[in-house]
């Protein structure tokens, strides 16, 4: 009986730690700014409506971060992106890695 009780307590503690750890990781990320070096390298813009279609012929109306394969939903119309680790991108944003 003691072993079962210890197992259940340890399982609950482990699940709580994993959940809180994920929440802390998400809160540590900060919004990506267009003037950051990596953002410039990938021509990131906060608002895809401002993308120059002549300069970026691969851009199509309606393309934006929230429709990208590597976008991770997040809070407040922002989310994560594998291209910009530790940063949040706007759902309405765009970069040349869109796919």
mmCIF file as gemmi writes it, N, C-alpha and C atoms, coordinates in Angstrom:
data_model
loop_
_atom_site.group_PDB
_atom_site.id
_atom_site.type_symbol
_atom_site.label_atom_id
_atom_site.label_alt_id
_atom_site.label_comp_id
_atom_site.label_asym_id
_atom_site.label_entity_id
_atom_site.label_seq_id
_atom_site.pdbx_PDB_ins_code
_atom_site.Cartn_x
_atom_site.Cartn_y
_atom_site.Cartn_z
_atom_site.occupancy
_atom_site.B_iso_or_equiv
_atom_site.pdbx_formal_charge
_atom_site.auth_seq_id
_atom_site.auth_asym_id
_atom_site.pdbx_PDB_model_num
ATOM 1 N N . UNK Axp A 1 ? 0.82 -1.183 0 1 0 ? 1 A 1
ATOM 2 C CA . UNK Axp A 1 ? 0 0 0 1 0 ? 1 A 1
ATOM 3 C C . UNK Axp A 1 ? 0.87 1.255 0 1 0 ? 1 A 1
ATOM 4 N N . UNK Axp A 2 ? 1.939 1.24 0.754 1 0 ? 2 A 1
ATOM 5 C CA . UNK Axp A 2 ? 2.833 2.384 0.788 1 0 ? 2 A 1
ATOM 6 C C . UNK Axp A 2 ? 3.45 2.623 -0.584 1 0 ? 2 A 1
ATOM 7 N N . UNK Axp A 3 ? 3.813 1.563 -1.274 1 0 ? 3 A 1
ATOM 8 C CA . UNK Axp A 3 ? 4.419 1.716 -2.595 1 0 ? 3 A 1
ATOM 9 C C . UNK Axp A 3 ? 3.457 2.366 -3.582 1 0 ? 3 A 1
ATOM 10 N N . UNK Axp A 4 ? 2.204 1.986 -3.532 1 0 ? 4 A 1
ATOM 11 C CA . UNK Axp A 4 ? 1.209 2.56 -4.438 1 0 ? 4 A 1
ATOM 12 C C . UNK Axp A 4 ? 1.025 4.048 -4.128 1 0 ? 4 A 1
ATOM 13 N N . UNK Axp A 5 ? 0.969 4.393 -2.861 1 0 ? 5 A 1
ATOM 14 C CA . UNK Axp A 5 ? 0.794 5.783 -2.451 1 0 ? 5 A 1
ATOM 15 C C . UNK Axp A 5 ? 1.995 6.619 -2.904 1 0 ? 5 A 1
ATOM 16 N N . UNK Axp A 6 ? 3.185 6.103 -2.717 1 0 ? 6 A 1
ATOM 17 C CA . UNK Axp A 6 ? 4.4 6.807 -3.145 1 0 ? 6 A 1
ATOM 18 C C . UNK Axp A 6 ? 4.409 6.972 -4.66 1 0 ? 6 A 1
ATOM 19 N N . UNK Axp A 7 ? 4.02 5.928 -5.367 1 0 ? 7 A 1
ATOM 20 C CA . UNK Axp A 7 ? 3.971 5.988 -6.829 1 0 ? 7 A 1
ATOM 21 C C . UNK Axp A 7 ? 3.011 7.079 -7.299 1 0 ? 7 A 1
ATOM 22 N N . UNK Axp A 8 ? 1.823 7.12 -6.711 1 0 ? 8 A 1
ATOM 23 C CA . UNK Axp A 8 ? 0.82 8.113 -7.112 1 0 ? 8 A 1
ATOM 24 C C . UNK Axp A 8 ? 1.3 9.526 -6.795 1 0 ? 8 A 1
ATOM 25 N N . UNK Axp A 9 ? 1.875 9.732 -5.629 1 0 ? 9 A 1
ATOM 26 C CA . UNK Axp A 9 ? 2.385 11.055 -5.267 1 0 ? 9 A 1
ATOM 27 C C . UNK Axp A 9 ? 3.51 11.492 -6.203 1 0 ? 9 A 1
ATOM 28 N N . UNK Axp A 10 ? 4.421 10.579 -6.504 1 0 ? 10 A 1
ATOM 29 C CA . UNK Axp A 10 ? 5.523 10.912 -7.411 1 0 ? 10 A 1
ATOM 30 C C . UNK Axp A 10 ? 5.019 11.211 -8.82 1 0 ? 10 A 1
ATOM 31 N N . UNK Axp A 11 ? 4.026 10.464 -9.268 1 0 ? 11 A 1
ATOM 32 C CA . UNK Axp A 11 ? 3.449 10.702 -10.591 1 0 ? 11 A 1
ATOM 33 C C . UNK Axp A 11 ? 2.799 12.078 -10.649 1 0 ? 11 A 1
ATOM 34 N N . UNK Axp A 12 ? 2.034 12.425 -9.636 1 0 ? 12 A 1
ATOM 35 C CA . UNK Axp A 12 ? 1.387 13.742 -9.588 1 0 ? 12 A 1
ATOM 36 C C . UNK Axp A 12 ? 2.423 14.865 -9.554 1 0 ? 12 A 1
ATOM 37 N N . UNK Axp A 13 ? 3.453 14.683 -8.761 1 0 ? 13 A 1
ATOM 38 C CA . UNK Axp A 13 ? 4.504 15.694 -8.676 1 0 ? 13 A 1
ATOM 39 C C . UNK Axp A 13 ? 5.218 15.848 -10.014 1 0 ? 13 A 1
ATOM 40 N N . UNK Axp A 14 ? 5.476 14.746 -10.685 1 0 ? 14 A 1
ATOM 41 C CA . UNK Axp A 14 ? 6.136 14.796 -11.988 1 0 ? 14 A 1
ATOM 42 C C . UNK Axp A 14 ? 5.293 15.495 -13.035 1 0 ? 14 A 1
ATOM 43 N N . UNK Axp A 15 ? 4.006 15.2 -13.063 1 0 ? 15 A 1
ATOM 44 C CA . UNK Axp A 15 ? 3.107 15.86 -14.014 1 0 ? 15 A 1
ATOM 45 C C . UNK Axp A 15 ? 3.011 17.355 -13.743 1 0 ? 15 A 1
ATOM 46 N N . UNK Axp A 16 ? 2.945 17.728 -12.481 1 0 ? 16 A 1
ATOM 47 C CA . UNK Axp A 16 ? 2.879 19.151 -12.131 1 0 ? 16 A 1
ATOM 48 C C . UNK Axp A 16 ? 4.158 19.868 -12.545 1 0 ? 16 A 1
ATOM 49 N N . UNK Axp A 17 ? 5.295 19.247 -12.304 1 0 ? 17 A 1
ATOM 50 C CA . UNK Axp A 17 ? 6.574 19.857 -12.677 1 0 ? 17 A 1
ATOM 51 C C . UNK Axp A 17 ? 6.688 20.015 -14.189 1 0 ? 17 A 1
ATOM 52 N N . UNK Axp A 18 ? 6.257 19.006 -14.928 1 0 ? 18 A 1
ATOM 53 C CA . UNK Axp A 18 ? 6.32 19.082 -16.392 1 0 ? 18 A 1
ATOM 54 C C . UNK Axp A 18 ? 5.418 20.189 -16.918 1 0 ? 18 A 1
ATOM 55 N N . UNK Axp A 19 ? 4.235 20.309 -16.367 1 0 ? 19 A 1
ATOM 56 C CA . UNK Axp A 19 ? 3.291 21.344 -16.797 1 0 ? 19 A 1
ATOM 57 C C . UNK Axp A 19 ? 3.822 22.728 -16.474 1 0 ? 19 A 1
ATOM 58 N N . UNK Axp A 20 ? 4.292 22.935 -15.279 1 0 ? 20 A 1
ATOM 59 C CA . UNK Axp A 20 ? 4.821 24.238 -14.886 1 0 ? 20 A 1
ATOM 60 C C . UNK Axp A 20 ? 6.081 24.577 -15.66 1 0 ? 20 A 1
ATOM 61 N N . UNK Axp A 21 ? 6.891 23.59 -15.966 1 0 ? 21 A 1
ATOM 62 C CA . UNK Axp A 21 ? 8.101 23.823 -16.751 1 0 ? 21 A 1
ATOM 63 C C . UNK Axp A 21 ? 7.78 24.319 -18.143 1 0 ? 21 A 1
ATOM 64 N N . UNK Axp A 22 ? 6.767 23.753 -18.764 1 0 ? 22 A 1
ATOM 65 C CA . UNK Axp A 22 ? 6.347 24.193 -20.098 1 0 ? 22 A 1
ATOM 66 C C . UNK Axp A 22 ? 5.794 25.603 -20.05 1 0 ? 22 A 1
ATOM 67 N N . UNK Axp A 23 ? 5.043 25.924 -19.009 1 0 ? 23 A 1
ATOM 68 C CA . UNK Axp A 23 ? 4.478 27.262 -18.885 1 0 ? 23 A 1
ATOM 69 C C . UNK Axp A 23 ? 5.585 28.288 -18.705 1 0 ? 23 A 1
ATOM 70 N N . UNK Axp A 24 ? 6.575 27.984 -17.922 1 0 ? 24 A 1
ATOM 71 C CA . UNK Axp A 24 ? 7.679 28.912 -17.709 1 0 ? 24 A 1
ATOM 72 C C . UNK Axp A 24 ? 8.443 29.131 -19.004 1 0 ? 24 A 1
ATOM 73 N N . UNK Axp A 25 ? 8.643 28.07 -19.79 1 0 ? 25 A 1
ATOM 74 C CA . UNK Axp A 25 ? 9.362 28.203 -21.052 1 0 ? 25 A 1
ATOM 75 C C . UNK Axp A 25 ? 8.614 29.135 -21.985 1 0 ? 25 A 1
ATOM 76 N N . UNK Axp A 26 ? 7.303 29.004 -22.054 1 0 ? 26 A 1
ATOM 77 C CA . UNK Axp A 26 ? 6.507 29.831 -22.953 1 0 ? 26 A 1
ATOM 78 C C . UNK Axp A 26 ? 6.561 31.297 -22.538 1 0 ? 26 A 1
ATOM 79 N N . UNK Axp A 27 ? 6.596 31.566 -21.256 1 0 ? 27 A 1
ATOM 80 C CA . UNK Axp A 27 ? 6.608 32.943 -20.782 1 0 ? 27 A 1
ATOM 81 C C . UNK Axp A 27 ? 7.964 33.604 -20.963 1 0 ? 27 A 1
ATOM 82 N N . UNK Axp A 28 ? 9.029 32.84 -21.132 1 0 ? 28 A 1
ATOM 83 C CA . UNK Axp A 28 ? 10.356 33.405 -21.284 1 0 ? 28 A 1
ATOM 84 C C . UNK Axp A 28 ? 10.592 33.978 -22.674 1 0 ? 28 A 1
ATOM 85 N N . UNK Axp A 29 ? 9.804 33.581 -23.642 1 0 ? 29 A 1
ATOM 86 C CA . UNK Axp A 29 ? 10.011 34.051 -25.005 1 0 ? 29 A 1
ATOM 87 C C . UNK Axp A 29 ? 9.532 35.492 -25.145 1 0 ? 29 A 1
ATOM 88 N N . UNK Axp A 30 ? 10.252 36.255 -25.942 1 0 ? 30 A 1
ATOM 89 C CA . UNK Axp A 30 ? 9.914 37.661 -26.17 1 0 ? 30 A 1
ATOM 90 C C . UNK Axp A 30 ? 9.592 37.87 -27.648 1 0 ? 30 A 1
ATOM 91 N N . UNK Axp A 31 ? 8.813 38.899 -27.975 1 0 ? 31 A 1
ATOM 92 C CA . UNK Axp A 31 ? 8.47 39.151 -29.375 1 0 ? 31 A 1
ATOM 93 C C . UNK Axp A 31 ? 9.706 39.472 -30.22 1 0 ? 31 A 1
ATOM 94 N N . UNK Axp A 32 ? 9.717 38.935 -31.424 1 0 ? 32 A 1
ATOM 95 C CA . UNK Axp A 32 ? 10.784 39.204 -32.383 1 0 ? 32 A 1
ATOM 96 C C . UNK Axp A 32 ? 10.566 40.582 -32.984 1 0 ? 32 A 1
ATOM 97 N N . UNK Axp A 33 ? 11.629 41.361 -33.081 1 0 ? 33 A 1
ATOM 98 C CA . UNK Axp A 33 ? 11.555 42.693 -33.681 1 0 ? 33 A 1
ATOM 99 C C . UNK Axp A 33 ? 12.137 42.632 -35.088 1 0 ? 33 A 1
ATOM 100 N N . UNK Axp A 34 ? 11.577 43.405 -35.991 1 0 ? 34 A 1
ATOM 101 C CA . UNK Axp A 34 ? 12.004 43.392 -37.389 1 0 ? 34 A 1
ATOM 102 C C . UNK Axp A 34 ? 13.46 43.799 -37.572 1 0 ? 34 A 1
ATOM 103 N N . UNK Axp A 35 ? 14.009 44.584 -36.638 1 0 ? 35 A 1
ATOM 104 C CA . UNK Axp A 35 ? 15.384 45.063 -36.803 1 0 ? 35 A 1
ATOM 105 C C . UNK Axp A 35 ? 16.447 44.125 -36.22 1 0 ? 35 A 1
ATOM 106 N N . UNK Axp A 36 ? 16.035 42.978 -35.694 1 0 ? 36 A 1
ATOM 107 C CA . UNK Axp A 36 ? 17.01 42.014 -35.176 1 0 ? 36 A 1
ATOM 108 C C . UNK Axp A 36 ? 17.714 41.325 -36.344 1 0 ? 36 A 1
ATOM 109 N N . UNK Axp A 37 ? 19.013 40.987 -36.187 1 0 ? 37 A 1
ATOM 110 C CA . UNK Axp A 37 ? 19.785 40.403 -37.295 1 0 ? 37 A 1
ATOM 111 C C . UNK Axp A 37 ? 19.14 39.174 -37.943 1 0 ? 37 A 1
ATOM 112 N N . UNK Axp A 38 ? 18.662 38.231 -37.145 1 0 ? 38 A 1
ATOM 113 C CA . UNK Axp A 38 ? 18.061 37.028 -37.72 1 0 ? 38 A 1
ATOM 114 C C . UNK Axp A 38 ? 16.751 37.361 -38.435 1 0 ? 38 A 1
ATOM 115 N N . UNK Axp A 39 ? 16.002 38.309 -37.891 1 0 ? 39 A 1
ATOM 116 C CA . UNK Axp A 39 ? 14.759 38.742 -38.543 1 0 ? 39 A 1
ATOM 117 C C . UNK Axp A 39 ? 15.075 39.373 -39.897 1 0 ? 39 A 1
ATOM 118 N N . UNK Axp A 40 ? 16.126 40.174 -39.945 1 0 ? 40 A 1
ATOM 119 C CA . UNK Axp A 40 ? 16.533 40.8 -41.213 1 0 ? 40 A 1
ATOM 120 C C . UNK Axp A 40 ? 16.989 39.751 -42.223 1 0 ? 40 A 1
ATOM 121 N N . UNK Axp A 41 ? 17.696 38.737 -41.741 1 0 ? 41 A 1
ATOM 122 C CA . UNK Axp A 41 ? 18.195 37.681 -42.626 1 0 ? 41 A 1
ATOM 123 C C . UNK Axp A 41 ? 17.051 36.958 -43.338 1 0 ? 41 A 1
ATOM 124 N N . UNK Axp A 42 ? 15.928 36.798 -42.645 1 0 ? 42 A 1
ATOM 125 C CA . UNK Axp A 42 ? 14.771 36.114 -43.226 1 0 ? 42 A 1
ATOM 126 C C . UNK Axp A 42 ? 13.675 37.088 -43.649 1 0 ? 42 A 1
ATOM 127 N N . UNK Axp A 43 ? 14.001 38.388 -43.689 1 0 ? 43 A 1
ATOM 128 C CA . UNK Axp A 43 ? 13.07 39.435 -44.13 1 0 ? 43 A 1
ATOM 129 C C . UNK Axp A 43 ? 11.737 39.382 -43.384 1 0 ? 43 A 1
ATOM 130 N N . UNK Axp A 44 ? 11.81 39.124 -42.083 1 0 ? 44 A 1
ATOM 131 C CA . UNK Axp A 44 ? 10.604 39.035 -41.253 1 0 ? 44 A 1
ATOM 132 C C . UNK Axp A 44 ? 9.92 40.391 -41.148 1 0 ? 44 A 1
ATOM 133 N N . UNK Axp A 45 ? 8.604 40.389 -41.308 1 0 ? 45 A 1
ATOM 134 C CA . UNK Axp A 45 ? 7.787 41.579 -41.084 1 0 ? 45 A 1
ATOM 135 C C . UNK Axp A 45 ? 6.663 41.212 -40.116 1 0 ? 45 A 1
ATOM 136 N N . UNK Axp A 46 ? 6.306 42.141 -39.266 1 0 ? 46 A 1
ATOM 137 C CA . UNK Axp A 46 ? 5.272 41.922 -38.263 1 0 ? 46 A 1
ATOM 138 C C . UNK Axp A 46 ? 3.894 41.815 -38.913 1 0 ? 46 A 1
ATOM 139 N N . UNK Axp A 47 ? 3.697 42.514 -40.03 1 0 ? 47 A 1
ATOM 140 C CA . UNK Axp A 47 ? 2.403 42.533 -40.718 1 0 ? 47 A 1
ATOM 141 C C . UNK Axp A 47 ? 2.601 42.139 -42.178 1 0 ? 47 A 1
ATOM 142 N N . UNK Axp A 48 ? 2.109 40.964 -42.555 1 0 ? 48 A 1
ATOM 143 C CA . UNK Axp A 48 ? 2.286 40.451 -43.92 1 0 ? 48 A 1
ATOM 144 C C . UNK Axp A 48 ? 1.649 41.353 -44.967 1 0 ? 48 A 1
ATOM 145 N N . UNK Axp A 49 ? 0.689 42.183 -44.58 1 0 ? 49 A 1
ATOM 146 C CA . UNK Axp A 49 ? 0.05 43.1 -45.526 1 0 ? 49 A 1
ATOM 147 C C . UNK Axp A 49 ? 1.047 44.125 -46.065 1 0 ? 49 A 1
ATOM 148 N N . UNK Axp A 50 ? 2.18 44.294 -45.393 1 0 ? 50 A 1
ATOM 149 C CA . UNK Axp A 50 ? 3.185 45.271 -45.813 1 0 ? 50 A 1
ATOM 150 C C . UNK Axp A 50 ? 4.287 44.664 -46.679 1 0 ? 50 A 1
ATOM 151 N N . UNK Axp A 51 ? 4.177 43.38 -47.033 1 0 ? 51 A 1
ATOM 152 C CA . UNK Axp A 51 ? 5.205 42.717 -47.844 1 0 ? 51 A 1
ATOM 153 C C . UNK Axp A 51 ? 5.118 43.221 -49.279 1 0 ? 51 A 1
ATOM 154 N N . UNK Axp A 52 ? 6.275 43.573 -49.847 1 0 ? 52 A 1
ATOM 155 C CA . UNK Axp A 52 ? 6.356 44.014 -51.239 1 0 ? 52 A 1
ATOM 156 C C . UNK Axp A 52 ? 6.386 42.781 -52.141 1 0 ? 52 A 1
ATOM 157 N N . UNK Axp A 53 ? 5.299 42.53 -52.839 1 0 ? 53 A 1
ATOM 158 C CA . UNK Axp A 53 ? 5.183 41.362 -53.708 1 0 ? 53 A 1
ATOM 159 C C . UNK Axp A 53 ? 6.165 41.368 -54.859 1 0 ? 53 A 1
ATOM 160 N N . UNK Axp A 54 ? 6.628 42.559 -55.279 1 0 ? 54 A 1
ATOM 161 C CA . UNK Axp A 54 ? 7.615 42.642 -56.363 1 0 ? 54 A 1
ATOM 162 C C . UNK Axp A 54 ? 8.997 42.229 -55.861 1 0 ? 54 A 1
ATOM 163 N N . UNK Axp A 55 ? 9.311 42.624 -54.643 1 0 ? 55 A 1
ATOM 164 C CA . UNK Axp A 55 ? 10.605 42.275 -54.045 1 0 ? 55 A 1
ATOM 165 C C . UNK Axp A 55 ? 10.652 40.797 -53.646 1 0 ? 55 A 1
ATOM 166 N N . UNK Axp A 56 ? 9.495 40.249 -53.253 1 0 ? 56 A 1
ATOM 167 C CA . UNK Axp A 56 ? 9.397 38.851 -52.828 1 0 ? 56 A 1
ATOM 168 C C . UNK Axp A 56 ? 8.322 38.152 -53.657 1 0 ? 56 A 1
ATOM 169 N N . UNK Axp A 57 ? 8.678 37.696 -54.871 1 0 ? 57 A 1
ATOM 170 C CA . UNK Axp A 57 ? 7.678 37.101 -55.771 1 0 ? 57 A 1
ATOM 171 C C . UNK Axp A 57 ? 7.044 35.81 -55.241 1 0 ? 57 A 1
ATOM 172 N N . UNK Axp A 58 ? 7.675 35.138 -54.284 1 0 ? 58 A 1
ATOM 173 C CA . UNK Axp A 58 ? 7.087 33.924 -53.707 1 0 ? 58 A 1
ATOM 174 C C . UNK Axp A 58 ? 5.928 34.237 -52.764 1 0 ? 58 A 1
ATOM 175 N N . UNK Axp A 59 ? 5.83 35.49 -52.333 1 0 ? 59 A 1
ATOM 176 C CA . UNK Axp A 59 ? 4.753 35.887 -51.425 1 0 ? 59 A 1
ATOM 177 C C . UNK Axp A 59 ? 3.426 35.912 -52.177 1 0 ? 59 A 1
ATOM 178 N N . UNK Axp A 60 ? 2.415 35.339 -51.549 1 0 ? 60 A 1
ATOM 179 C CA . UNK Axp A 60 ? 1.057 35.364 -52.104 1 0 ? 60 A 1
ATOM 180 C C . UNK Axp A 60 ? 0.132 36.008 -51.075 1 0 ? 60 A 1
ATOM 181 N N . UNK Axp A 61 ? -0.835 36.76 -51.548 1 0 ? 61 A 1
ATOM 182 C CA . UNK Axp A 61 ? -1.798 37.383 -50.637 1 0 ? 61 A 1
ATOM 183 C C . UNK Axp A 61 ? -2.404 36.305 -49.74 1 0 ? 61 A 1
ATOM 184 N N . UNK Axp A 62 ? -2.47 36.582 -48.468 1 0 ? 62 A 1
ATOM 185 C CA . UNK Axp A 62 ? -3.004 35.618 -47.504 1 0 ? 62 A 1
ATOM 186 C C . UNK Axp A 62 ? -1.934 34.823 -46.783 1 0 ? 62 A 1
ATOM 187 N N . UNK Axp A 63 ? -0.696 34.831 -47.308 1 0 ? 63 A 1
ATOM 188 C CA . UNK Axp A 63 ? 0.404 34.164 -46.6 1 0 ? 63 A 1
ATOM 189 C C . UNK Axp A 63 ? 0.678 34.916 -45.309 1 0 ? 63 A 1
ATOM 190 N N . UNK Axp A 64 ? 0.836 34.179 -44.23 1 0 ? 64 A 1
ATOM 191 C CA . UNK Axp A 64 ? 1.199 34.779 -42.942 1 0 ? 64 A 1
ATOM 192 C C . UNK Axp A 64 ? 1.677 33.67 -42.009 1 0 ? 64 A 1
ATOM 193 N N . UNK Axp A 65 ? 2.344 34.06 -40.959 1 0 ? 65 A 1
ATOM 194 C CA . UNK Axp A 65 ? 2.951 33.097 -40.031 1 0 ? 65 A 1
ATOM 195 C C . UNK Axp A 65 ? 1.962 32.049 -39.535 1 0 ? 65 A 1
ATOM 196 N N . UNK Axp A 66 ? 0.744 32.459 -39.222 1 0 ? 66 A 1
ATOM 197 C CA . UNK Axp A 66 ? -0.224 31.512 -38.657 1 0 ? 66 A 1
ATOM 198 C C . UNK Axp A 66 ? -0.579 30.391 -39.624 1 0 ? 66 A 1
ATOM 199 N N . UNK Axp A 67 ? -0.284 30.549 -40.905 1 0 ? 67 A 1
ATOM 200 C CA . UNK Axp A 67 ? -0.559 29.507 -41.899 1 0 ? 67 A 1
ATOM 201 C C . UNK Axp A 67 ? 0.691 28.705 -42.259 1 0 ? 67 A 1
ATOM 202 N N . UNK Axp A 68 ? 1.808 29.03 -41.643 1 0 ? 68 A 1
ATOM 203 C CA . UNK Axp A 68 ? 3.083 28.361 -41.931 1 0 ? 68 A 1
ATOM 204 C C . UNK Axp A 68 ? 3.144 27.011 -41.209 1 0 ? 68 A 1
ATOM 205 N N . UNK Axp A 69 ? 3.834 26.067 -41.806 1 0 ? 69 A 1
ATOM 206 C CA . UNK Axp A 69 ? 3.956 24.725 -41.234 1 0 ? 69 A 1
ATOM 207 C C . UNK Axp A 69 ? 4.731 24.706 -39.923 1 0 ? 69 A 1
ATOM 208 N N . UNK Axp A 70 ? 5.637 25.649 -39.728 1 0 ? 70 A 1
ATOM 209 C CA . UNK Axp A 70 ? 6.469 25.617 -38.521 1 0 ? 70 A 1
ATOM 210 C C . UNK Axp A 70 ? 6.008 26.599 -37.445 1 0 ? 70 A 1
ATOM 211 N N . UNK Axp A 71 ? 4.879 27.236 -37.652 1 0 ? 71 A 1
ATOM 212 C CA . UNK Axp A 71 ? 4.323 28.156 -36.655 1 0 ? 71 A 1
ATOM 213 C C . UNK Axp A 71 ? 3.681 27.355 -35.529 1 0 ? 71 A 1
ATOM 214 N N . UNK Axp A 72 ? 3.928 27.768 -34.292 1 0 ? 72 A 1
ATOM 215 C CA . UNK Axp A 72 ? 3.349 27.134 -33.106 1 0 ? 72 A 1
ATOM 216 C C . UNK Axp A 72 ? 2.408 28.133 -32.44 1 0 ? 72 A 1
ATOM 217 N N . UNK Axp A 73 ? 1.127 27.798 -32.368 1 0 ? 73 A 1
ATOM 218 C CA . UNK Axp A 73 ? 0.153 28.709 -31.748 1 0 ? 73 A 1
ATOM 219 C C . UNK Axp A 73 ? 0.605 29.14 -30.365 1 0 ? 73 A 1
ATOM 220 N N . UNK Axp A 74 ? 0.309 30.386 -30.045 1 0 ? 74 A 1
ATOM 221 C CA . UNK Axp A 74 ? 0.647 30.92 -28.741 1 0 ? 74 A 1
ATOM 222 C C . UNK Axp A 74 ? -0.387 31.94 -28.305 1 0 ? 74 A 1
ATOM 223 N N . UNK Axp A 75 ? -0.111 32.661 -27.231 1 0 ? 75 A 1
ATOM 224 C CA . UNK Axp A 75 ? -1.07 33.629 -26.705 1 0 ? 75 A 1
ATOM 225 C C . UNK Axp A 75 ? -1.067 34.949 -27.473 1 0 ? 75 A 1
ATOM 226 N N . UNK Axp A 76 ? -2.192 35.643 -27.436 1 0 ? 76 A 1
ATOM 227 C CA . UNK Axp A 76 ? -2.298 37.014 -27.944 1 0 ? 76 A 1
ATOM 228 C C . UNK Axp A 76 ? -1.878 37.182 -29.398 1 0 ? 76 A 1
ATOM 229 N N . UNK Axp A 77 ? -2.338 36.308 -30.267 1 0 ? 77 A 1
ATOM 230 C CA . UNK Axp A 77 ? -2.016 36.375 -31.701 1 0 ? 77 A 1
ATOM 231 C C . UNK Axp A 77 ? -0.516 36.344 -31.968 1 0 ? 77 A 1
ATOM 232 N N . UNK Axp A 78 ? 0.212 35.65 -31.117 1 0 ? 78 A 1
ATOM 233 C CA . UNK Axp A 78 ? 1.642 35.455 -31.315 1 0 ? 78 A 1
ATOM 234 C C . UNK Axp A 78 ? 1.927 33.977 -31.111 1 0 ? 78 A 1
ATOM 235 N N . UNK Axp A 79 ? 3.039 33.517 -31.659 1 0 ? 79 A 1
ATOM 236 C CA . UNK Axp A 79 ? 3.39 32.118 -31.488 1 0 ? 79 A 1
ATOM 237 C C . UNK Axp A 79 ? 4.865 31.89 -31.716 1 0 ? 79 A 1
ATOM 238 N N . UNK Axp A 80 ? 5.283 30.669 -31.526 1 0 ? 80 A 1
ATOM 239 C CA . UNK Axp A 80 ? 6.673 30.307 -31.708 1 0 ? 80 A 1
ATOM 240 C C . UNK Axp A 80 ? 6.972 29.943 -33.149 1 0 ? 80 A 1
ATOM 241 N N . UNK Axp A 81 ? 8.253 29.951 -33.471 1 0 ? 81 A 1
ATOM 242 C CA . UNK Axp A 81 ? 8.713 29.587 -34.806 1 0 ? 81 A 1
ATOM 243 C C . UNK Axp A 81 ? 10.079 28.927 -34.666 1 0 ? 81 A 1
ATOM 244 N N . UNK Axp A 82 ? 10.27 27.811 -35.359 1 0 ? 82 A 1
ATOM 245 C CA . UNK Axp A 82 ? 11.543 27.089 -35.287 1 0 ? 82 A 1
ATOM 246 C C . UNK Axp A 82 ? 12.695 27.911 -35.852 1 0 ? 82 A 1
ATOM 247 N N . UNK Axp A 83 ? 12.407 28.84 -36.739 1 0 ? 83 A 1
ATOM 248 C CA . UNK Axp A 83 ? 13.447 29.689 -37.329 1 0 ? 83 A 1
ATOM 249 C C . UNK Axp A 83 ? 14 30.668 -36.295 1 0 ? 83 A 1
ATOM 250 N N . UNK Axp A 84 ? 13.137 31.122 -35.394 1 0 ? 84 A 1
ATOM 251 C CA . UNK Axp A 84 ? 13.512 32.134 -34.404 1 0 ? 84 A 1
ATOM 252 C C . UNK Axp A 84 ? 13.348 31.582 -32.987 1 0 ? 84 A 1
ATOM 253 N N . UNK Axp A 85 ? 14.25 30.705 -32.552 1 0 ? 85 A 1
ATOM 254 C CA . UNK Axp A 85 ? 14.105 30.088 -31.225 1 0 ? 85 A 1
ATOM 255 C C . UNK Axp A 85 ? 14.15 31.126 -30.104 1 0 ? 85 A 1
ATOM 256 N N . UNK Axp A 86 ? 13.297 30.927 -29.116 1 0 ? 86 A 1
ATOM 257 C CA . UNK Axp A 86 ? 13.257 31.831 -27.974 1 0 ? 86 A 1
ATOM 258 C C . UNK Axp A 86 ? 12.497 33.115 -28.234 1 0 ? 86 A 1
ATOM 259 N N . UNK Axp A 87 ? 11.903 33.237 -29.41 1 0 ? 87 A 1
ATOM 260 C CA . UNK Axp A 87 ? 11.171 34.451 -29.775 1 0 ? 87 A 1
ATOM 261 C C . UNK Axp A 87 ? 9.733 34.104 -30.125 1 0 ? 87 A 1
ATOM 262 N N . UNK Axp A 88 ? 8.88 35.102 -30.085 1 0 ? 88 A 1
ATOM 263 C CA . UNK Axp A 88 ? 7.502 34.978 -30.53 1 0 ? 88 A 1
ATOM 264 C C . UNK Axp A 88 ? 7.338 35.803 -31.798 1 0 ? 88 A 1
ATOM 265 N N . UNK Axp A 89 ? 6.636 35.266 -32.771 1 0 ? 89 A 1
ATOM 266 C CA . UNK Axp A 89 ? 6.342 36.004 -33.998 1 0 ? 89 A 1
ATOM 267 C C . UNK Axp A 89 ? 4.842 36.29 -34.023 1 0 ? 89 A 1
ATOM 268 N N . UNK Axp A 90 ? 4.456 37.328 -34.739 1 0 ? 90 A 1
ATOM 269 C CA . UNK Axp A 90 ? 3.032 37.638 -34.825 1 0 ? 90 A 1
ATOM 270 C C . UNK Axp A 90 ? 2.353 36.673 -35.786 1 0 ? 90 A 1
ATOM 271 N N . UNK Axp A 91 ? 1.115 36.322 -35.488 1 0 ? 91 A 1
ATOM 272 C CA . UNK Axp A 91 ? 0.351 35.432 -36.367 1 0 ? 91 A 1
ATOM 273 C C . UNK Axp A 91 ? 0.169 36.068 -37.734 1 0 ? 91 A 1
ATOM 274 N N . UNK Axp A 92 ? 0.125 37.399 -37.78 1 0 ? 92 A 1
ATOM 275 C CA . UNK Axp A 92 ? -0.073 38.128 -39.031 1 0 ? 92 A 1
ATOM 276 C C . UNK Axp A 92 ? 1.239 38.429 -39.744 1 0 ? 92 A 1
ATOM 277 N N . UNK Axp A 93 ? 2.361 37.981 -39.193 1 0 ? 93 A 1
ATOM 278 C CA . UNK Axp A 93 ? 3.669 38.262 -39.775 1 0 ? 93 A 1
ATOM 279 C C . UNK Axp A 93 ? 3.992 37.382 -40.974 1 0 ? 93 A 1
ATOM 280 N N . UNK Axp A 94 ? 5.2 37.559 -41.508 1 0 ? 94 A 1
ATOM 281 C CA . UNK Axp A 94 ? 5.652 36.773 -42.658 1 0 ? 94 A 1
ATOM 282 C C . UNK Axp A 94 ? 7.173 36.848 -42.727 1 0 ? 94 A 1
ATOM 283 N N . UNK Axp A 95 ? 7.802 35.788 -43.263 1 0 ? 95 A 1
ATOM 284 C CA . UNK Axp A 95 ? 9.229 35.812 -43.57 1 0 ? 95 A 1
ATOM 285 C C . UNK Axp A 95 ? 9.472 34.957 -44.806 1 0 ? 95 A 1
ATOM 286 N N . UNK Axp A 96 ? 10.671 35.015 -45.341 1 0 ? 96 A 1
ATOM 287 C CA . UNK Axp A 96 ? 10.983 34.302 -46.58 1 0 ? 96 A 1
ATOM 288 C C . UNK Axp A 96 ? 11.03 32.79 -46.405 1 0 ? 96 A 1
ATOM 289 N N . UNK Axp A 97 ? 10.931 32.299 -45.194 1 0 ? 97 A 1
ATOM 290 C CA . UNK Axp A 97 ? 10.902 30.848 -44.968 1 0 ? 97 A 1
ATOM 291 C C . UNK Axp A 97 ? 9.483 30.305 -44.937 1 0 ? 97 A 1
ATOM 292 N N . UNK Axp A 98 ? 8.508 31.117 -45.293 1 0 ? 98 A 1
ATOM 293 C CA . UNK Axp A 98 ? 7.113 30.684 -45.24 1 0 ? 98 A 1
ATOM 294 C C . UNK Axp A 98 ? 6.929 29.408 -46.041 1 0 ? 98 A 1
ATOM 295 N N . UNK Axp A 99 ? 6.217 28.469 -45.442 1 0 ? 99 A 1
ATOM 296 C CA . UNK Axp A 99 ? 5.968 27.218 -46.164 1 0 ? 99 A 1
ATOM 297 C C . UNK Axp A 99 ? 4.899 26.392 -45.527 1 0 ? 99 A 1
